[in-house]
Amino acid sequence: MEKKPLVYFLCTGNSCRSQIADGFLKALGSEKYEVKSAGLQAHGLNPRAVQVMQEAGVDISRHTSDVIDPDVLNRADYVITLCGHADEHCPVIMNKNVIKWHWGFDDPAKATGTEEEIMKQFRTVRDSIKSRIEQFVKEGK
């Protein structure tokens, strides 16, 4: 069996955006890709991210919030940062064959306002990430 390319999603806290991307790629492309996510720190899984993904039919409630693992980072085929902070502070990748991309999305955890307004921001970011993941899977990259 051929080894699936490893996609490693990185964010600052591995609580929202990288978890959403991880969940969607596992749901939409697990037959093509091995998927992992991590953060520069582990802030814990954001319950609002879990909720909006549940609304989209993807259960990420058992995901864990993890810190970047240098071994995983250096065997990844794709390293995709989802926030500027992670892009700027990503550890050095020793694997010269890695494809590193930055897909910037607003941090829904920083949304303010009523609960309805905050959830609207989470859904907007979720839907934007889903569109990008669908494009990635369709194009085979």
C-alpha positions in Angstrom: 0.0 0.0 0.0 1.3 3.4 -1.0 2.0 5.9 1.8 -0.5 8.7 2.0 0.9 12.2 2.0 1.0 13.7 5.5 -0.7 17.1 5.8 0.2 19.0 9.0 -2.1 22.0 9.9 -0.5 24.5 12.2 -2.0 27.4 14.1 -1.1 29.3 17.3 -3.1 27.3 19.8 -4.5 24.3 17.9 -7.9 25.1 19.3 -10.0 26.4 16.3 -8.7 26.9 12.8 -6.2 24.0 12.6 -8.8 21.7 14.3 -11.5 22.7 11.7 -9.1 22.1 8.8 -8.0 18.8 10.3 -11.6 17.7 10.8 -12.6 18.7 7.2 -9.6 17.1 5.5 -10.2 13.9 7.5 -13.9 13.9 6.5 -13.3 14.8 2.8 -9.9 13.3 2.0 -8.9 10.7 4.6 -8.6 8.1 1.8 -5.9 10.3 0.1 -4.2 12.0 3.1 -2.9 11.3 6.6 -3.9 14.4 8.6 -2.6 15.9 11.8 -2.8 19.3 13.4 -0.9 21.1 16.1 -0.1 24.6 17.5 2.9 26.6 18.7 1.1 26.1 22.1 -1.8 23.9 23.1 -4.8 26.1 24.1 -7.3 23.3 24.4 -10.1 22.5 21.9 -12.5 25.4 21.6 -16.1 24.3 22.3 -17.5 26.7 19.7 -15.3 25.1 17.0 -16.7 21.7 18.1 -20.2 23.1 17.9 -19.9 24.6 14.4 -18.2 21.5 13.1 -21.0 19.4 14.5 -23.5 21.6 12.6 -21.5 20.8 9.5 -21.7 17.0 10.2 -18.1 16.6 11.3 -17.3 15.5 14.9 -14.1 16.9 16.2 -15.1 16.5 19.9 -12.4 13.8 20.5 -9.6 15.8 19.0 -6.8 16.9 21.3 -5.0 20.2 21.3 -1.3 19.4 20.6 2.0 21.2 20.4 4.0 20.9 17.2 5.9 17.6 17.1 9.3 18.1 15.4 9.2 14.5 14.1 5.8 14.9 12.5 6.8 18.3 11.2 9.9 16.8 9.5 8.1 13.9 7.9 5.1 16.0 6.7 4.6 16.3 2.9 2.5 19.5 3.4 2.8 22.0 6.2 -0.1 24.4 6.1 -0.2 27.4 8.5 -3.6 28.9 9.1 -2.6 32.1 11.0 0.1 34.7 10.5 1.6 34.0 13.9 2.1 30.3 13.2 3.5 31.2 9.7 6.0 33.6 11.2 7.0 31.4 14.1 6.9 27.9 12.5 9.9 25.9 13.6 12.6 25.2 11.0 11.6 22.3 8.8 14.5 20.0 8.0 12.6 18.2 5.3 13.6 19.9 2.1 10.9 18.2 0.1 8.0 19.6 2.2 5.5 21.9 0.6 4.8 24.8 3.0 1.7 27.0 2.4 0.1 29.7 4.4 -3.7 29.9 4.3 -4.6 32.8 6.5 -8.0 32.9 8.2 -9.3 35.3 10.9 -9.2 33.9 14.4 -12.9 33.2 15.4 -11.8 32.9 19.0 -11.1 36.6 19.0 -14.6 37.5 17.8 -16.6 39.8 20.1 -20.2 40.7 20.5 -23.3 38.7 21.3 -23.1 34.9 21.3 -25.0 35.0 18.0 -22.4 37.4 16.5 -19.5 35.3 17.8 -21.0 32.1 16.4 -21.6 33.8 13.1 -17.8 34.5 12.9 -17.0 30.8 13.7 -19.4 29.7 11.0 -17.9 32.1 8.5 -14.3 30.9 9.2 -15.5 27.2 9.2 -17.1 27.7 5.8 -14.0 29.4 4.4 -11.8 26.6 5.6 -14.1 24.0 4.2 -14.0 25.7 0.7 -10.2 25.7 0.8 -10.1 22.0 1.9 -12.5 21.1 -0.9 -10.3 22.8 -3.4 -7.2 21.1 -2.0 -8.8 17.6 -2.2 -10.2 18.3 -5.7 -6.8 19.5 -7.1 -5.0 16.7 -5.3 -3.0 19.3 -3.4 
